[in-house]
Amino acid sequence: GFWAVRRLLETVATRRPLIVVLEDLQWAEPTLLDLVDHLGRHMRPVPVLLACTARFELLDRRPDWRQVCPTVIALEPLAPSDSEALIDALVGSCLPDPVRAQLVELAAGNPLFVEQVLSMLVDEGELRRADGGWAPANGLETVRVPPSMDAILAARIDHLGAYEQTFADCAAVIGKEFWAGAVSELTGQPFEEPLQALVRKQLLERIRRPGVADDYYRFRHLLVRDAVYEAMPKARRAELHERVADWLLERSESRVAQVEEIVAYHLESAYRYHSELLSDGEHTSELASRAAKHLVAAGHRAANRQDDLGAARLLTRAVALLAEGGTADRLEPLVELGMALIRGGDTARAEEVLADARRTVVGEGDERAEARMRILELHLKRLIDPLWWAEHGRGAAAQVLTVFQRLGDDLDTAKAWHLLGKVHSDRGEQAAAAEALEHALELAQRAGDSGVEAWIRYWLLQAAVFGPTPCERVIARARADLEWSRAHDNRALEGSTLGRMAEMLARAGQAAEAHEAFAEARRLFDELGLPVHVAYLAISTAAVEPLASDPV
């Protein structure tokens, strides 16, 4: 989560000043931009400099950043004298004056343009080494420059040797940065010769950082990486994406969870290219299923840590890949996606997902699938039709519970008991709610699903707070839930539990402890970037402050 990145940076910065550089943010995904926004708004006062490079069009996507960013430095094009100084630094004074003037004019102050044109002249033999410097060959009188940077890079890539091309292709599929050893393993060939050739040609450069292996390299610019990637036929891209995914799985056998999203990305990319090429149907379907499997697993983990935005993003991609799949393959991620959207407050999209789930199960005659869809429907009904929920929710939840009890699935039955407990809680029947939720808790623990167990614990504590349970026992339950949430690294549940515990501490006359618990809950929610949870915390405030003799 965002809080984890922020805490990492803050912790490092307490030991020494820290500079964090993020390049080419105009190409960033929305989630990365959200992270940058979170860091800019919530970083504690520690010595951290967050330096981001981007084209100005980024501000069209994030116009409020004009206020968030304390300093914006606009990089102007190089002056002609600076372009000439750059030429001197790269190849000395060997260029004839007309050629030099032509290059400065064509570059229009773009340093990458100057660098790549000179490298292209070296590739084509127009410039050669001589007496420790550079000299023009064959009477160089003019520069034959393609019309755009993309064309320059494409022309340079066309001149790569076969071995260099193979190496560059594989590196480009991995990303802007890569380990040369990894590329060598994927190509099955030694990497020293093509790697050094690509470095000499100013396409790659070595990365030297403390604690980073010696064979860590990157493309000199993201445009270079993109040009290599775009030059590959789609069939070649599909092949390499699949090979990278398989290599990652093989190398990460004991820690698949750490690379699951990356594996899913590569399998998903391979599937997309095969689909566009109308390739073999069976293999293409297998790629979609494999990618969806990893996306569902990653989405489930995100939901368990209450990262509902991340879970929805991952599960949306999984559902799209399973569009042609059967009921069993598709319904489970659809339901989980719907629940993540409900928890995140996006009821409009949740309704769309519910409609999709209905279409998935209609006519299938699958009682379990229909009951799972019904649970999603009832959670949504609770939010969008409270009058219906008040009148019919208990009977509908009991019907779903009966189905799952007969089918004998612990996790599904736990979810049904949980739903019934919420019905009772909403009706003010807290003792009945607690009884249903205790059944749910036992089954969720037996099924080993900590994400479902976390939500059940939240509702159990709420039933205790608003029900007939004595104050001291509620505080004891809250302390036990705190231990559980910390042991399972569920910081959202930890914050919610602290908020409820603050209410009970205030009722018990422990005002100072109540304020401390409340402040800690607020700090956690701010760290996690959960504004909806902060809003819910106001309920606890309304209970705590009058009891602490501060009604204003």
C-alpha positions as CSV (number, residue, x, y, z in Angstrom):
1,G,0.0,0.0,0.0
2,F,0.9,3.7,-0.3
3,W,1.5,3.9,3.5
4,A,4.2,1.2,3.2
5,V,6.1,3.1,0.6
6,R,5.8,6.4,2.5
7,R,6.9,4.7,5.8
8,L,9.9,3.2,4.0
9,L,11.0,6.6,2.6
10,E,10.4,8.3,6.0
11,T,12.4,5.6,7.8
12,V,15.4,5.9,5.5
13,A,15.2,9.7,5.6
14,T,15.5,9.7,9.4
15,R,19.0,8.2,9.0
16,R,20.2,10.4,6.2
17,P,18.8,12.9,3.7
18,L,17.1,11.1,0.8
19,I,16.5,12.0,-2.8
20,V,13.8,10.0,-4.7
21,V,13.8,10.4,-8.5
22,L,10.8,9.3,-10.6
23,E,11.4,9.8,-14.4
24,D,8.9,10.2,-17.3
25,L,5.8,10.4,-15.2
26,Q,3.7,11.3,-18.2
27,W,3.7,7.6,-19.0
28,A,2.8,6.5,-15.5
29,E,-0.2,4.4,-14.7
30,P,-2.9,6.2,-12.5
31,T,-1.9,4.1,-9.4
32,L,1.7,5.4,-9.5
33,L,0.4,9.0,-9.9
34,D,-1.9,8.4,-6.9
35,L,1.2,7.2,-4.9
36,V,3.1,10.4,-5.9
37,D,0.2,12.5,-4.8
38,H,0.0,10.6,-1.5
39,L,3.7,11.1,-0.8
40,G,3.4,14.8,-1.7
41,R,0.5,15.4,0.6
42,H,1.2,13.1,3.6
43,M,5.0,12.8,3.9
44,R,6.2,13.7,7.5
45,P,8.7,16.5,7.9
46,V,11.8,14.5,7.2
47,P,14.6,15.4,4.7
48,V,13.2,13.8,1.6
49,L,13.4,15.4,-1.9
50,L,10.9,13.9,-4.3
51,A,12.1,14.9,-7.8
52,C,9.8,14.0,-10.7
53,T,10.4,14.5,-14.4
54,A,7.6,14.7,-16.9
55,R,6.2,16.5,-19.9
56,F,3.9,19.3,-19.2
57,E,0.9,17.3,-20.5
58,L,1.0,15.5,-17.1
59,L,-0.6,18.6,-15.6
60,D,-3.6,18.1,-17.9
61,R,-4.2,14.7,-16.1
62,R,-3.4,16.1,-12.7
63,P,-4.2,19.9,-12.8
64,D,-4.3,20.1,-9.0
65,W,-0.5,19.3,-8.9
66,R,0.2,22.9,-9.8
67,Q,-0.8,23.6,-6.1
68,V,0.7,20.4,-4.6
69,C,4.2,20.7,-6.1
70,P,6.2,23.3,-4.2
71,T,8.6,23.8,-7.0
72,V,8.2,23.3,-10.8
73,I,11.2,23.8,-13.0
74,A,10.5,24.1,-16.7
75,L,13.4,22.8,-18.8
76,E,13.7,24.9,-21.9
77,P,15.3,23.6,-25.1
78,L,19.1,23.9,-25.3
79,A,20.5,27.1,-26.6
80,P,22.5,26.7,-29.9
81,S,25.7,27.2,-27.9
82,D,24.7,24.5,-25.5
83,S,23.9,22.1,-28.3
84,E,27.4,22.8,-29.8
85,A,28.9,22.1,-26.4
86,L,27.1,18.8,-26.3
87,I,28.4,17.9,-29.7
88,D,31.9,18.7,-28.5
89,A,31.5,16.6,-25.4
90,L,30.3,13.6,-27.5
91,V,32.6,13.6,-30.6
92,G,34.9,16.6,-30.2
93,S,35.3,19.2,-32.9
94,C,35.5,16.8,-35.8
95,L,32.3,17.8,-37.6
96,P,32.6,20.2,-40.5
97,D,31.0,23.5,-39.7
98,P,28.1,23.1,-42.2
99,V,27.3,19.7,-40.7
100,R,27.5,21.0,-37.2
101,A,25.2,23.9,-38.0
102,Q,22.7,21.7,-39.7
103,L,22.6,19.3,-36.7
104,V,22.1,22.2,-34.2
105,E,19.3,23.6,-36.3
106,L,17.5,20.2,-36.8
107,A,17.9,19.3,-33.1
108,A,16.0,22.4,-32.0
109,G,17.5,22.2,-28.5
110,N,16.7,18.5,-28.0
111,P,19.7,16.8,-26.4
112,L,18.5,13.2,-27.1
113,F,18.1,14.1,-30.8
114,V,21.8,15.3,-30.9
115,E,23.0,12.2,-29.1
116,Q,21.1,9.7,-31.3
117,V,22.0,11.4,-34.6
118,L,25.7,11.3,-33.7
119,S,25.3,7.6,-32.7
120,M,23.6,6.9,-36.0
121,L,26.5,8.5,-37.9
122,V,28.8,6.2,-36.0
123,D,26.6,3.2,-36.8
124,E,26.6,4.0,-40.5
125,G,30.4,4.6,-40.6
126,E,30.1,8.4,-41.2
127,L,32.1,9.0,-38.0
128,R,35.0,6.8,-37.0
129,R,37.6,6.7,-34.2
130,A,40.9,8.4,-35.1
131,D,43.9,9.3,-32.9
132,G,41.9,9.0,-29.7
133,G,39.0,11.1,-31.0
134,W,36.6,11.1,-33.9
135,A,36.9,12.0,-37.5
136,P,34.4,12.2,-40.4
137,A,34.7,9.5,-43.1
138,N,34.1,9.7,-46.9
139,G,34.0,13.5,-46.9
140,L,31.0,14.0,-44.6
141,E,29.1,17.1,-45.9
142,T,25.6,16.8,-44.7
143,V,23.4,14.9,-42.2
144,R,20.7,12.6,-43.6
145,V,18.3,12.9,-40.7
146,P,15.0,11.0,-40.5
147,P,12.0,13.3,-39.9
148,S,11.4,12.4,-36.2
149,M,13.0,10.9,-33.1
150,D,11.0,7.7,-33.6
151,A,12.4,7.4,-37.1
152,I,16.0,8.0,-35.9
153,L,15.6,5.3,-33.3
154,A,14.0,2.9,-35.7
155,A,16.8,3.4,-38.2
156,R,19.4,2.7,-35.6
157,I,17.6,-0.5,-34.4
158,D,17.5,-1.7,-38.1
159,H,21.3,-1.6,-38.1
160,L,21.7,-3.9,-35.1
161,G,23.3,-7.3,-35.7
162,A,21.2,-10.4,-35.2
163,Y,22.8,-11.3,-31.8
164,E,22.4,-7.7,-30.6
165,Q,18.8,-7.6,-31.7
166,T,17.9,-10.8,-29.9
167,F,19.5,-9.4,-26.7
168,A,17.8,-6.0,-27.1
169,D,14.4,-7.6,-27.8
170,C,14.4,-9.7,-24.7
171,A,15.6,-6.7,-22.5
172,A,12.8,-4.5,-23.9
173,V,10.2,-7.0,-23.0
174,I,11.5,-7.2,-19.4
175,G,11.4,-3.4,-19.1
176,K,13.5,-0.2,-19.1
177,E,15.8,-1.7,-16.5
178,F,17.0,-5.3,-16.3
179,W,19.7,-7.8,-15.2
180,A,21.9,-8.8,-18.1
181,G,22.2,-12.3,-16.6
182,A,18.4,-12.7,-16.8
183,V,18.4,-11.8,-20.5
184,S,21.2,-14.3,-21.0
185,E,19.2,-17.0,-19.4
186,L,16.2,-16.2,-21.5
187,T,18.2,-16.2,-24.8
188,G,20.3,-19.1,-23.9
189,Q,23.4,-17.2,-25.0
190,P,26.3,-15.4,-23.3
191,F,25.6,-11.7,-22.9
192,E,29.0,-9.9,-22.8
193,E,29.5,-9.3,-26.5
194,P,26.0,-8.0,-27.5
195,L,25.7,-6.1,-24.2
196,Q,29.0,-4.2,-24.8
197,A,28.0,-3.5,-28.4
198,L,24.7,-1.9,-27.3
199,V,26.5,0.1,-24.6
200,R,29.0,1.4,-27.2
201,K,26.1,2.3,-29.5
202,Q,24.6,4.5,-26.7
203,L,21.4,2.4,-26.5
204,L,22.1,0.9,-23.0
205,E,24.0,2.1,-20.0
206,R,25.1,0.4,-16.8
207,I,23.4,1.3,-13.5
208,R,25.7,1.6,-10.5
209,R,24.0,1.7,-7.2
210,P,25.0,0.5,-3.7
211,G,23.8,-3.0,-3.2
212,V,22.9,-3.6,-6.9
213,A,24.5,-6.4,-8.9
214,D,27.2,-5.5,-11.4
215,D,25.1,-6.8,-14.3
216,Y,22.2,-4.3,-13.9
217,Y,21.6,-2.2,-17.0
218,R,18.9,0.1,-18.5
219,F,18.0,1.6,-21.8
220,R,19.4,5.1,-22.0
221,H,15.9,6.5,-22.5
222,L,12.4,5.1,-22.3
223,L,12.0,6.1,-26.0
224,V,14.8,3.8,-26.9
225,R,13.2,0.9,-25.1
226,D,9.9,1.6,-26.7
227,A,11.5,1.8,-30.2
228,V,13.1,-1.6,-29.7
229,Y,9.8,-3.0,-28.5
230,E,7.7,-1.5,-31.3
231,A,10.1,-2.8,-33.9
232,M,9.4,-6.4,-32.9
233,P,6.6,-8.3,-34.7
234,K,3.7,-9.1,-32.4
235,A,4.3,-12.8,-32.6
236,R,7.8,-12.2,-31.3
237,R,6.5,-10.0,-28.4
238,A,4.0,-12.7,-27.5
239,E,6.6,-15.4,-27.4
240,L,9.0,-13.3,-25.3
241,H,6.3,-12.2,-22.8
242,E,5.3,-15.8,-22.3
243,R,9.0,-16.9,-21.8
244,V,9.6,-14.1,-19.3
245,A,6.5,-15.2,-17.3
246,D,7.6,-18.8,-17.3
247,W,11.2,-17.8,-16.3
248,L,9.8,-15.7,-13.4
249,L,7.7,-18.5,-12.1
250,E,10.6,-21.0,-12.3
251,R,13.0,-18.6,-10.5
252,S,10.4,-17.6,-7.8
253,E,8.9,-21.0,-7.1
254,S,8.9,-20.5,-3.3
255,R,7.8,-16.8,-3.4
256,V,5.3,-16.6,-6.3
257,A,3.2,-14.1,-4.4
258,Q,5.9,-11.5,-4.7
259,V,6.0,-11.6,-8.5
260,E,2.4,-12.6,-9.2
261,E,1.3,-9.3,-10.7
262,I,4.4,-9.1,-13.0
263,V,3.8,-12.7,-14.1
264,A,0.2,-11.8,-14.8
265,Y,1.2,-8.7,-16.8
266,H,3.5,-10.8,-19.1
267,L,0.9,-13.6,-19.6
268,E,-1.8,-11.0,-20.3
269,S,0.4,-9.3,-22.8
270,A,1.1,-12.6,-24.6
271,Y,-2.6,-13.3,-24.7
272,R,-3.4,-9.9,-26.2
273,Y,-0.9,-10.3,-29.0
274,H,-2.1,-13.8,-29.8
275,S,-5.7,-12.6,-29.9
276,E,-4.8,-9.7,-32.3
277,L,-3.0,-12.2,-34.5
278,L,-5.9,-14.7,-34.4
279,S,-3.5,-17.3,-33.2
280,D,-4.2,-20.9,-32.1
281,G,-7.4,-20.8,-30.0
282,E,-6.4,-23.4,-27.4
283,H,-3.1,-21.8,-26.6
284,T,-4.5,-18.3,-26.5
285,S,-7.3,-19.5,-24.1
286,E,-4.7,-21.1,-21.9
287,L,-2.7,-17.9,-21.7
288,A,-5.9,-16.0,-20.7
289,S,-6.7,-18.5,-18.0
290,R,-3.2,-18.5,-16.6
291,A,-3.0,-14.7,-16.5
292,A,-6.5,-14.5,-14.9
293,K,-5.5,-17.1,-12.2
294,H,-2.5,-14.9,-11.1
295,L,-4.6,-11.7,-11.2
296,V,-7.3,-13.3,-9.1
297,A,-4.7,-14.5,-6.5
298,A,-3.2,-11.0,-6.4
299,G,-6.6,-9.4,-6.2
300,H,-7.6,-11.7,-3.3
301,R,-4.5,-10.7,-1.4
302,A,-5.2,-7.0,-2.0
303,A,-8.7,-7.5,-0.7
304,N,-7.4,-9.3,2.4
305,R,-5.3,-6.3,3.3
306,Q,-8.3,-4.1,2.6
307,D,-6.7,-2.4,-0.5
308,D,-10.1,-2.4,-2.3
309,L,-8.9,0.0,-5.0
310,G,-6.0,-2.4,-5.9
311,A,-8.3,-5.4,-5.6
312,A,-10.8,-3.9,-8.0
313,R,-8.2,-3.0,-10.6
314,L,-6.7,-6.5,-10.6
315,L,-10.0,-8.3,-10.6
316,T,-11.4,-6.2,-13.4
317,R,-8.5,-7.4,-15.6
318,A,-9.1,-11.0,-14.5
319,V,-12.8,-10.8,-15.3
320,A,-12.1,-9.4,-18.8
321,L,-9.7,-12.3,-19.5
322,L,-12.3,-14.8,-18.4
323,A,-15.0,-13.3,-20.6
324,E,-15.4,-16.5,-22.6
325,G,-14.9,-18.8,-19.6
326,G,-17.4,-20.9,-17.8
327,T,-19.5,-20.1,-14.7
328,A,-17.1,-21.6,-12.2
329,D,-14.1,-19.7,-13.6
330,R,-15.8,-16.3,-13.9
331,L,-18.3,-16.0,-11.1
332,E,-15.9,-16.1,-8.2
333,P,-13.7,-13.1,-9.4
334,L,-16.9,-11.3,-10.4
335,V,-18.4,-11.6,-6.9
336,E,-15.1,-10.6,-5.3
337,L,-14.8,-7.6,-7.7
338,G,-18.4,-6.6,-6.8
339,M,-17.6,-6.8,-3.0
340,A,-14.4,-4.7,-3.5
341,L,-16.4,-2.0,-5.3
342,I,-19.1,-2.0,-2.6
343,R,-16.5,-1.6,0.1
344,G,-14.9,1.2,-1.9
345,G,-18.2,3.0,-2.3
346,D,-18.5,2.5,-6.1
347,T,-22.1,1.2,-6.1
348,A,-22.7,2.2,-9.7
349,R,-19.9,-0.1,-11.0
350,A,-21.0,-2.8,-8.5
351,E,-24.4,-2.8,-10.0
352,E,-22.8,-3.4,-13.5
353,V,-20.8,-6.3,-12.0
354,L,-23.9,-7.7,-10.4
355,A,-25.7,-7.6,-13.8
356,D,-22.7,-9.4,-15.4
357,A,-22.8,-12.0,-12.6
358,R,-26.5,-12.6,-13.2
359,R,-25.9,-13.1,-16.9
360,T,-23.1,-15.6,-16.0
361,V,-25.3,-17.9,-13.9
362,V,-28.6,-17.6,-15.7
363,G,-29.7,-20.9,-17.2
364,E,-26.7,-22.8,-15.8
365,G,-28.7,-24.6,-13.1
366,D,-25.8,-24.2,-10.7
367,E,-27.3,-23.7,-7.2
368,R,-24.0,-22.8,-5.6
369,A,-23.2,-20.2,-8.2
370,E,-26.7,-18.6,-7.9
371,A,-26.3,-18.4,-4.1
372,R,-22.9,-16.7,-4.4
373,M,-24.4,-14.2,-6.9
374,R,-27.2,-13.7,-4.4
375,I,-24.8,-12.8,-1.6
376,L,-23.3,-10.0,-3.8
377,E,-26.9,-8.8,-4.7
378,L,-27.9,-8.6,-1.0
379,H,-24.8,-6.7,0.0
380,L,-25.6,-4.2,-2.7
381,K,-29.3,-4.1,-1.8
382,R,-28.3,-3.1,1.7
383,L,-26.7,0.1,0.4
384,I,-29.0,1.1,-2.4
385,D,-32.4,-0.1,-1.2
386,P,-32.5,0.2,2.6
387,L,-36.3,-0.1,2.9
388,W,-36.3,-3.4,1.0
389,W,-33.4,-4.5,3.1
390,A,-35.2,-3.7,6.4
391,E,-38.2,-5.7,5.3
392,H,-36.8,-8.6,3.3
393,G,-33.1,-8.8,4.2
394,R,-33.4,-11.3,7.0
395,G,-35.5,-13.8,5.0
396,A,-33.3,-13.5,1.9
397,A,-30.1,-14.0,3.9
398,A,-31.6,-17.0,5.7
399,Q,-32.4,-18.6,2.3
400,V,-28.8,-18.3,1.1
401,L,-27.6,-19.7,4.4
402,T,-29.8,-22.7,4.0
403,V,-28.4,-23.4,0.5
404,F,-24.8,-23.3,1.7
405,Q,-25.4,-25.3,4.8
406,R,-26.8,-28.0,2.6
407,L,-23.9,-27.9,0.1
408,G,-21.4,-28.0,3.0
409,D,-18.9,-25.4,2.1
410,D,-17.3,-23.7,5.2
411,L,-16.2,-20.4,3.5
412,D,-19.5,-19.8,1.7
413,T,-21.5,-20.7,4.8
414,A,-19.3,-18.3,6.8
415,K,-20.1,-15.5,4.3
416,A,-23.8,-16.3,4.6
417,W,-23.7,-16.2,8.4
418,H,-21.8,-12.9,8.1
419,L,-24.6,-11.5,5.9
420,L,-27.3,-12.6,8.3
421,G,-25.3,-11.0,11.2
422,K,-25.3,-7.7,9.3
423,V,-29.1,-7.9,8.9
424,H,-29.6,-8.4,12.6
425,S,-27.1,-5.6,13.4
426,D,-28.8,-3.1,11.1
427,R,-32.1,-4.0,12.8
428,G,-30.6,-3.3,16.2
429,E,-30.8,-7.0,17.2
430,Q,-27.2,-7.1,18.4
431,A,-27.4,-10.2,20.5
432,A,-28.8,-12.1,17.5
433,A,-26.1,-10.5,15.3
434,A,-23.3,-11.6,17.6
435,E,-24.7,-15.2,17.6
436,A,-24.7,-15.3,13.8
437,L,-21.3,-13.7,13.5
438,E,-19.8,-16.2,16.0
439,H,-20.9,-19.0,13.7
440,A,-19.4,-17.1,10.8
441,L,-16.1,-16.6,12.6
442,E,-15.7,-20.3,13.5
443,L,-16.3,-21.3,9.8
444,A,-14.0,-18.6,8.4
445,Q,-11.2,-19.8,10.8
446,R,-11.8,-23.4,9.7
447,A,-11.6,-22.3,6.1
448,G,-8.4,-20.4,6.7
449,D,-9.5,-17.1,5.0
450,S,-8.1,-14.2,7.0
451,G,-9.7,-11.6,4.8
452,V,-13.2,-12.9,5.5
453,E,-12.3,-13.4,9.2
454,A,-11.2,-9.7,9.4
455,W,-14.6,-8.4,8.3
456,I,-16.4,-10.8,10.6
457,R,-14.3,-9.6,13.6
458,Y,-15.2,-6.0,12.7
459,W,-18.9,-6.7,12.7
460,L,-18.6,-8.8,15.9
461,L,-17.0,-5.9,17.7
462,Q,-19.7,-3.5,16.4
463,A,-22.4,-5.9,17.7
464,A,-20.6,-5.9,21.1
465,V,-20.3,-2.1,21.2
466,F,-24.0,-1.5,20.4
467,G,-25.4,-4.5,22.2
468,P,-25.8,-5.7,25.8
469,T,-22.2,-6.9,26.3
470,P,-20.6,-5.3,29.4
471,C,-18.1,-2.6,28.7
472,E,-15.1,-4.4,30.1
473,R,-15.7,-7.4,27.9
474,V,-16.0,-5.3,24.8
475,I,-12.7,-3.6,25.6
476,A,-11.1,-7.1,26.1
477,R,-12.5,-8.3,22.8
478,A,-11.1,-5.1,21.1
479,R,-7.7,-5.8,22.6
480,A,-7.8,-9.3,21.3
481,D,-8.8,-8.1,17.8
482,L,-5.9,-5.6,17.9
483,E,-3.5,-8.4,18.5
484,W,-5.0,-10.4,15.7
485,S,-4.9,-7.6,13.2
486,R,-1.3,-6.8,14.0
487,A,-0.3,-10.4,13.8
488,H,-2.0,-10.6,10.3
489,D,-0.7,-7.1,9.3
490,N,-4.3,-5.8,8.7
491,R,-3.8,-2.2,9.5
492,A,-7.2,-1.1,8.3
493,L,-8.9,-3.5,10.8
494,E,-6.4,-2.3,13.5
495,G,-7.6,1.3,12.9
496,S,-11.3,0.4,12.9
497,T,-10.8,-1.6,16.1
498,L,-9.0,1.3,17.8
499,G,-11.9,3.6,16.9
500,R,-14.5,1.3,18.5
501,M,-12.3,0.7,21.5
502,A,-12.0,4.5,22.0
503,E,-15.8,4.7,22.5
504,M,-15.7,1.9,25.1
505,L,-12.8,3.4,27.0
506,A,-14.6,6.8,27.1
507,R,-17.7,5.0,28.5
508,A,-15.5,3.4,31.1
509,G,-14.2,6.8,32.2
510,Q,-10.8,6.4,30.7
511,A,-10.8,9.6,28.6
512,A,-7.1,10.0,28.1
513,E,-6.8,6.4,26.8
514,A,-9.8,7.0,24.6
515,H,-8.2,10.0,23.0
516,E,-4.9,8.1,22.5
517,A,-6.7,5.2,20.8
518,F,-8.7,7.6,18.6
519,A,-5.6,9.5,17.5
520,E,-3.8,6.3,16.7
521,A,-6.7,5.2,14.6
522,R,-6.7,8.5,12.7
523,R,-3.0,8.3,12.1
524,L,-3.3,4.8,10.7
525,F,-6.1,5.8,8.3
526,D,-4.2,8.8,7.2
527,E,-1.1,6.6,6.5
528,L,-3.2,4.1,4.6
529,G,-4.9,6.8,2.5
530,L,-8.4,5.7,3.5
531,P,-10.6,8.8,3.7
532,V,-13.9,6.8,3.9
533,H,-12.5,5.2,7.1
534,V,-11.6,8.6,8.5
535,A,-15.2,9.7,7.9
536,Y,-16.5,6.6,9.7
537,L,-14.2,7.5,12.6
538,A,-16.4,10.6,13.1
539,I,-19.0,8.2,14.6
540,S,-16.5,7.3,17.3
541,T,-15.7,11.0,17.8
542,A,-19.4,11.7,18.4
543,A,-19.4,9.0,21.1
544,V,-16.0,9.9,22.7
545,E,-16.0,13.7,23.1
546,P,-19.3,14.2,25.0
547,L,-18.2,11.4,27.4
548,A,-14.9,13.2,27.8
549,S,-16.8,16.4,28.7
550,D,-15.8,18.2,25.5
551,P,-19.1,18.4,23.5
552,V,-18.0,21.4,21.5
